[in-house]
Each structure stands twice: as C-alpha cells, then as structure tokens.
C-alpha cells in the first residue's frame, strides 16, 4: 500500500513534538511491514526510511498528493475537499461544537467518547528508539515531563506533591525555574530541579534515573506520550483521573487522584510498584506494531468505502471551567 502521512510539523522531533514522534514511529513500522510511506511535512524535515515531500501551505493540498497514493493519513484538518481516500487523526482537544470529518480517528477511548465517537487508535512507541532500560539502577528523584508553561499540565501541582512528600525530589523536564510565559513564576525550592526541553538519549537517561512520573494534569489528556515513555523506563505514574489516564494507568503501574495529599502518600509507597511490570506493560500494549496494525485496519475500512464514524464527531459537552479540579 502507498501511504502518504501529512503533518504540519517537522520530522523527526528533536525535543518536544508528540505528534511528530508518533507519525515517525508509525511510518517506520509501516515500512517494516512492507508498505511504501511518504511524508508530506514542513521544510526542514529529513527521513532515512521514507520519501519526504515539503508541505506548501500556499498550494492546494490535492496538487501535493502523489498520484500513486492509495490513502492519505492527515494529522491536521484539510481545508479543501480531498479526492483520494483519507482519514484524519485528531491529536488534541477543543472546547466548541465544531463538527469533525466522518473519517476522524482519536487517540484514546475517552478522547473519542468526548466527541461522540468510538473511533480511536492508541499511540505506540518504537521501542528500538529508546533502547533497553536498566531497571536495576539506582533512582534518585521523581520527574515531571511536559510543557510546564501550559497551566493544564499543572507543574505547580507536581511541585506541591513533592513538597508534601517531605524527603523526595522532583526533576522538571520541559520547564525552567523562572517562567515568564505565564506571568512571573519563580520556583525557589531546592527540592525541585529543572532541565528545560530534553529529547533523545538525554531524556532517556534522565527517565532511567527516576522513581516515577508525577503527572497531575488539569485537563482531559487526549493520550499523553509522557505516560508510556515514563512507564517504559520502569517509572510508575502518579497523576489525575482525567482524560486517557484511567485507561492507560492501570492500578498495577500507578495511582490516580486529584488530591495532593493522596498523591504524596502514593509516591512515598513507590516501592510497591515493579519497574519490570511497568516496562513490560508498555512493551506489550503500546508498541508501534500494535499502532500500525490498528491504523491498517482503519485504512482498509476507508478503502472499502466504509466511514469511520456514522455521524460527524462533535464535542458532547462543553467544559465550563478552564482547569479541572485539583486540591
């Protein structure tokens, strides 16, 4: 099958870039399975396993889709009619009642449910990109992984959990001690260190030294790549019960609560969790092969003229608060 994967970002992702990381893993797995993959992405992208075409937003998309393409996998919403068979993965949230395309795919069961859909595919990791975790090494701190400047990611909540845990320390991956993007925010606590945006081997090394991920998000997380990356390195997850988290963070690999005191108590008992169980869970359930197989099933349905949703997906209930509960 000739598959065109279209995205408005640059591949490969260097540091931050969840969508770009996911489509890279998907494309590589599809090539391993014998399919031809072409990326239609922003200038500056490179790839050693698939052809790259540069997306020109000033030209019609239909003019940029090769004639040999069997199906187009969009990771943004095209603004014009597309003649080739296609589907669209929605990676994010919205808080209005716009209608989505009938061939929309979401990234978790909860994500789909919130838009009145049951069409979803979980993200998966190319495990070879992460190497073999050393599950027996000493672990000295907990970590937060995400764009700390986004209030919905709630880095302040993660810091509060660490402070309540008394003897534990936190490393923030994705933020700085002084943050001017959300007003003047300065973290003085010696219990918290900051490493900014990290990626590749540096991120992998830091995760291998962590006791667990603190992830107290205050929105409905669509999926959360940080969850499965952390679990793969043997880090149980301590987060809030919003969005995809109850699906992904089963009791064997973490604990969910919207209360600082309960999460602090849980991380004090981090020894109750097995690093091996966390790692094997992701290796079995959230690998790029399972993701590729699930998308191939969706591609087949589309090529057979079957819509992925009976009616256009649309937000079921508008969120009335900016931030979900956190105590």
C-alpha positions as CSV (number, residue, x, y, z in Angstrom):
1,X,0.0,0.0,0.0
2,X,1.2,3.5,-0.8
3,X,0.5,5.7,2.3
4,X,1.0,9.4,2.5
5,X,1.3,10.8,6.0
6,X,0.7,14.5,6.2
7,X,1.6,16.8,9.1
8,X,2.2,20.5,9.5
9,X,5.3,19.9,11.7
10,X,8.9,19.0,11.1
11,X,10.2,15.4,11.4
12,X,12.0,13.9,13.3
13,X,11.0,15.5,16.6
14,X,14.2,16.7,18.4
15,X,12.8,17.5,21.8
16,X,9.1,18.5,22.2
17,X,6.8,17.2,19.5
18,X,4.4,14.4,20.4
19,X,2.5,14.2,17.0
20,X,5.8,14.2,15.0
21,X,7.2,11.5,17.2
22,X,4.1,9.4,16.8
23,X,3.9,9.7,13.0
24,X,7.7,8.9,12.8
25,X,7.2,5.7,14.7
26,X,4.1,4.8,12.6
27,X,5.8,5.4,9.3
28,X,8.8,3.4,10.3
29,X,6.6,0.5,11.4
30,X,4.5,0.6,8.2
31,X,7.7,0.4,6.1
32,X,8.9,-2.6,8.2
33,X,5.6,-4.2,7.3
34,X,6.2,-3.8,3.6
35,X,4.3,-0.7,2.8
36,X,5.5,2.4,1.0
37,X,5.4,5.5,3.1
38,X,5.8,9.1,2.0
39,X,5.7,12.1,4.4
40,X,4.2,15.4,3.4
41,X,5.7,17.7,6.1
42,X,7.3,21.1,6.6
43,X,10.5,22.1,5.0
44,X,13.5,21.2,7.2
45,X,12.3,17.6,7.7
46,X,14.5,14.6,6.9
47,X,13.9,10.9,7.0
48,X,16.1,7.9,6.2
49,X,13.4,5.3,5.7
50,X,10.7,7.1,3.7
51,X,10.5,9.8,1.0
52,X,9.9,13.4,2.2
53,X,7.8,16.0,0.4
54,X,7.7,19.5,1.7
55,X,4.2,20.9,2.5
56,X,3.5,24.2,0.8
57,X,0.5,25.9,2.6
58,X,0.2,28.3,-0.3
59,X,-0.7,25.5,-2.7
60,X,-3.7,23.3,-2.9
61,X,-3.2,20.0,-1.0
62,X,-4.6,18.0,-3.9
63,X,-1.8,19.2,-6.0
64,X,0.8,17.9,-3.5
65,X,-0.6,14.4,-3.1
66,X,1.3,12.0,-5.4
67,X,-0.9,10.2,-8.0
68,X,0.4,6.8,-6.7
69,X,-1.0,7.4,-3.2
70,X,-3.6,4.8,-2.1
71,X,-4.6,6.6,1.1
72,X,-3.7,9.9,2.9
73,X,-3.3,10.0,6.6
74,X,-3.7,13.6,7.7
75,X,-2.6,14.8,11.1
76,X,-4.3,18.2,10.6
77,X,-7.7,19.1,9.2
78,X,-7.5,19.8,5.4
79,X,-9.4,22.9,4.4
80,X,-10.4,21.7,1.0
81,X,-12.1,18.6,-0.5
82,X,-9.7,15.6,-0.8
83,X,-10.3,13.3,-3.8
84,X,-8.1,10.4,-2.5
85,X,-9.2,8.1,0.3
86,X,-8.1,9.6,3.6
87,X,-8.5,9.7,7.3
88,X,-7.6,12.3,9.9
89,X,-6.1,11.7,13.3
90,X,-7.2,14.4,15.8
91,X,-4.4,14.6,18.4
92,X,-5.8,17.5,20.5
93,X,-8.8,19.0,22.3
94,X,-11.2,21.8,21.5
95,X,-14.0,23.4,23.5
96,X,-16.5,24.3,20.9
97,X,-19.2,22.4,18.9
98,X,-17.4,22.3,15.5
99,X,-18.1,19.1,13.5
100,X,-15.2,16.8,12.6
101,X,-14.8,14.7,9.5
102,X,-16.6,11.4,9.3
103,X,-13.2,9.7,8.9
104,X,-11.7,11.1,12.1
105,X,-9.6,9.0,14.4
106,X,-9.0,9.9,18.0
107,X,-6.1,8.8,20.2
108,X,-7.8,7.2,23.2
109,X,-11.2,5.7,24.1
110,X,-12.0,8.7,26.3
111,X,-10.8,11.2,23.7
112,X,-13.2,9.6,21.2
113,X,-16.1,9.3,23.7
114,X,-16.0,13.0,24.4
115,X,-16.7,13.7,20.8
116,X,-19.5,11.1,20.5
117,X,-17.2,8.6,18.6
118,X,-15.8,5.1,19.1
119,X,-13.0,5.5,16.5
120,X,-9.6,5.6,18.1
121,X,-6.1,4.2,17.9
122,X,-3.6,4.3,20.8
123,X,-0.2,5.9,20.2
124,X,2.7,3.5,20.3
125,X,6.5,3.6,20.7
126,X,9.2,2.3,18.5
127,X,11.0,0.5,21.4
128,X,14.2,0.4,19.5
129,X,14.4,4.2,19.7
130,X,14.5,4.0,23.5
131,X,17.0,1.2,24.0
132,X,16.8,-1.4,26.7
133,X,16.0,0.1,30.1
134,X,18.3,-0.6,33.1
135,X,15.6,-1.4,35.6
136,X,18.0,-2.2,38.4
137,X,19.9,1.1,38.6
138,X,19.6,3.5,41.5
139,X,16.8,6.0,41.2
140,X,17.1,9.4,43.0
141,X,14.1,11.6,42.1
142,X,10.7,11.8,40.6
143,X,10.1,13.6,37.3
144,X,7.6,15.8,35.6
145,X,7.5,15.5,31.8
146,X,5.6,18.0,29.6
147,X,5.4,21.6,28.6
148,X,5.5,23.2,32.0
149,X,4.4,26.6,30.7
150,X,0.9,25.1,29.9
151,X,-1.3,25.6,33.0
152,X,-3.3,22.5,32.2
153,X,-0.1,20.4,32.7
154,X,0.0,21.6,36.3
155,X,3.7,21.6,37.1
156,X,2.8,23.6,40.3
157,X,0.7,20.6,41.4
158,X,3.6,18.3,40.8
159,X,5.8,20.6,42.9
160,X,3.2,20.6,45.7
161,X,3.1,16.8,45.7
162,X,6.9,16.7,46.1
163,X,6.8,19.2,48.9
164,X,4.2,17.2,50.7
165,X,6.3,14.0,50.4
166,X,9.0,15.6,52.6
167,X,12.1,13.6,51.6
168,X,11.6,13.3,47.8
169,X,12.9,15.5,45.0
170,X,11.5,16.4,41.6
171,X,13.2,17.0,38.3
172,X,11.1,19.1,35.8
173,X,11.7,18.0,32.2
174,X,10.1,20.6,30.0
175,X,10.4,23.8,32.0
176,X,12.6,26.4,33.7
177,X,13.0,27.7,37.3
178,X,12.0,31.2,36.1
179,X,8.9,31.2,33.8
180,X,7.8,34.4,32.2
181,X,5.4,32.9,29.7
182,X,2.6,32.6,32.3
183,X,3.4,35.7,34.2
184,X,6.3,35.9,36.7
185,X,6.7,32.4,38.2
186,X,9.8,31.6,40.1
187,X,10.4,28.3,41.9
188,X,12.8,28.6,44.8
189,X,12.5,25.2,46.4
190,X,15.8,23.2,46.5
191,X,13.7,20.1,46.2
192,X,13.0,20.9,42.6
193,X,15.5,21.0,39.7
194,X,14.8,22.0,36.0
195,X,16.3,20.6,32.8
196,X,14.3,22.5,30.1
197,X,13.1,20.8,27.0
198,X,15.0,17.5,26.6
199,X,14.9,14.7,24.0
200,X,16.7,11.7,22.7
201,X,19.4,10.0,24.7
202,X,19.4,12.8,27.3
203,X,15.7,12.3,28.1
204,X,16.1,8.5,28.1
205,X,19.0,8.7,30.6
206,X,17.0,11.1,32.9
207,X,14.0,8.8,32.9
208,X,16.1,5.8,33.8
209,X,17.2,7.5,37.0
210,X,13.6,8.5,38.0
211,X,11.5,6.7,40.6
212,X,8.2,7.7,38.9
213,X,6.3,10.3,36.8
214,X,4.2,12.9,38.6
215,X,1.5,14.0,36.1
216,X,-1.3,15.9,37.8
217,X,-2.9,17.3,34.6
218,X,-5.9,19.6,34.9
219,X,-7.5,18.8,31.6
220,X,-8.7,15.8,29.7
221,X,-5.4,14.5,28.4
222,X,-6.1,13.1,24.9
223,X,-3.4,10.5,25.2
224,X,-0.2,11.6,26.9
225,X,3.0,10.2,25.3
226,X,4.9,11.1,28.6
227,X,2.9,8.3,30.3
228,X,4.1,5.5,28.1
229,X,7.6,6.8,27.7
230,X,8.0,7.0,31.5
231,X,6.4,3.6,32.1
232,X,8.8,2.0,29.5
233,X,11.7,3.1,31.7
234,X,10.1,1.5,34.7
235,X,8.6,4.6,36.2
236,X,5.1,4.2,37.7
237,X,2.7,7.1,37.1
238,X,1.1,9.3,39.8
239,X,-1.5,11.5,38.1
240,X,-5.0,12.8,38.0
241,X,-8.0,10.7,36.8
242,X,-8.7,12.8,33.7
243,X,-8.9,12.0,30.0
244,X,-7.0,9.0,28.9
245,X,-5.2,8.4,32.3
246,X,-7.7,5.9,33.7
247,X,-7.3,3.8,30.5
248,X,-3.6,3.8,30.4
249,X,-2.6,4.0,34.1
250,X,-3.9,0.7,35.4
251,X,-3.5,0.0,39.1
252,X,-0.5,-2.2,38.6
253,X,1.5,0.7,37.1
254,X,0.4,3.8,39.0
255,X,-2.1,5.7,41.1
256,X,-4.6,8.4,40.2
257,X,-6.1,11.2,42.4
258,X,-6.9,14.9,42.2
259,X,-5.7,15.4,45.8
260,X,-2.1,16.5,46.6
261,X,-2.1,14.6,49.9
262,X,-3.2,11.3,48.3
263,X,-0.6,11.5,45.5
264,X,2.1,12.4,48.1
265,X,1.2,9.3,50.1
266,X,1.3,7.2,47.0
267,X,4.8,8.3,46.0
268,X,6.0,7.6,49.5
269,X,5.0,4.0,48.7
270,X,6.6,3.9,45.3
271,X,8.3,0.7,46.3
272,X,5.0,-1.1,45.9
273,X,5.3,-0.9,42.1
274,X,7.5,-3.1,39.9
275,X,9.7,-1.3,37.3
276,X,9.6,-4.5,35.3
277,X,5.8,-4.6,35.3
278,X,5.7,-1.0,34.1
279,X,8.2,-1.7,31.3
280,X,6.6,-4.9,30.1
281,X,3.1,-3.4,30.1
282,X,4.2,-0.7,27.6
283,X,6.2,-3.1,25.5
284,X,3.2,-5.4,25.2
285,X,0.4,-2.8,24.9
286,X,1.8,0.4,23.5
287,X,4.3,-0.5,20.8
288,X,4.4,0.8,17.3
289,X,3.5,-2.5,15.7
290,X,0.1,-2.5,17.5
291,X,-0.4,1.1,16.5
292,X,0.4,0.4,12.8
293,X,-1.9,-2.7,12.8
294,X,-4.7,-0.6,14.2
295,X,-4.3,2.1,11.6
296,X,-4.0,-0.5,8.8
297,X,-7.5,-1.8,9.9
298,X,-8.8,1.8,9.6
299,X,-7.1,2.3,6.2
300,X,-8.8,-0.9,4.9
301,X,-12.2,0.3,6.0
302,X,-11.7,3.6,4.3
303,X,-10.5,2.0,1.1
304,X,-13.6,-0.2,1.2
305,X,-15.8,2.9,1.3
306,X,-16.8,2.5,5.0
307,X,-16.9,5.7,7.1
308,X,-15.2,5.5,10.4
309,X,-18.0,7.4,12.2
310,X,-21.7,7.1,11.5
311,X,-22.1,10.9,12.0
312,X,-19.7,13.8,12.2
313,X,-17.9,13.7,15.6
314,X,-18.7,16.7,17.8
315,X,-17.9,17.7,21.3
316,X,-20.6,16.1,23.6
317,X,-20.3,18.6,26.4
318,X,-18.5,21.9,26.5
319,X,-16.2,22.3,29.5
320,X,-17.3,25.2,31.7
321,X,-14.1,25.6,33.7
322,X,-10.6,26.3,32.4
323,X,-8.9,23.9,34.8
324,X,-10.3,20.7,36.2
325,X,-10.4,20.1,40.0
326,X,-7.1,19.9,41.9
327,X,-6.8,20.1,45.7
